[in-house]
Amino acid sequence: MTLARLVYYSHHRMAGGEQAWIAGLHTILEQSRRNNPAYDITGALLFNMTHFTQVLEGPSDGVAEIYDRIARDDRHTGVTLLQHQTVDGRVFPDWSMGGMLLGRETRDIIARHGINGSVDPAGLTGDAVVALAADLSTNTVQCI
Ligand SMILES: Cc1cc2nc3c(=O)[nH]c(=O)nc-3n(C[C@H](O)[C@H](O)[C@H](O)COP(=O)(O)O)c2cc1C
């Protein structure tokens, strides 16, 4: 079985304000956690009120299928691939989809990765996103 990892970012286009967007994030996480186990997909979804940045890992067929579905979702736009490659192992083996809200509380962790202020995923490599998400997953109080 070939294990693949895919990293992308997108611009959210959910209606309303911050409370509605956070509720929308929860809905997406619920859908992900319901669907991903059947595809053996794990990963992390970062949200900073502007962008989604997501890491998907699992069997290459499943990753491609789920990504294809996600890319057509009208809750976001400008879906841009940062990385899609085979990998030896998973970084988030225990998470069918970990959710992380980026904000004031995560500022110090983010700064350790050389990012000051808001995270602009367009300026990151796939590996940098994975490293940041892994660090957040073990440190942040904002995992949802
Ligand atoms: C940013 C974002 C990330 C998503 N991630 C996943 C995911 O990891 N797994 C998944 O099944 N659906 C994900 N979705 C939702 C899919 O696009 C789609 O709505 C969902 O899979 C449909 O599932 P359902 O038929 O069970 O409702 C995501 C959507 C968005 C906007």
The ligand as an ORCA input file, in Angstrom:
! r2SCAN-3c Opt
* xyz 0 1
  C     -11.718     22.981      4.150
  C     -12.504     21.692      4.025
  C     -11.948     20.497      4.456
  C     -12.665     19.297      4.338
  N     -12.096     18.128      4.741
  C     -12.776     16.970      4.585
  C     -12.193     15.726      4.965
  O     -11.055     15.634      5.446
  N     -12.945     14.602      4.781
  C     -14.201     14.637      4.271
  O     -14.830     13.590      4.141
  N     -14.787     15.802      3.922
  C     -14.099     16.960      4.072
  N     -14.702     18.139      3.713
  C     -16.105     18.122      3.279
  C     -16.276     17.640      1.853
  O     -15.990     18.672      0.963
  C     -17.713     17.145      1.643
  O     -18.618     18.172      1.939
  C     -18.039     15.966      2.533
  O     -17.037     14.978      2.418
  C     -19.404     15.375      2.149
  O     -19.653     14.346      3.056
  P     -21.109     13.798      3.307
  O     -21.578     13.322      1.967
  O     -20.905     12.707      4.291
  O     -21.887     14.961      3.857
  C     -13.978     19.328      3.796
  C     -14.517     20.533      3.357
  C     -13.802     21.716      3.467
  C     -14.400     23.008      3.008
*
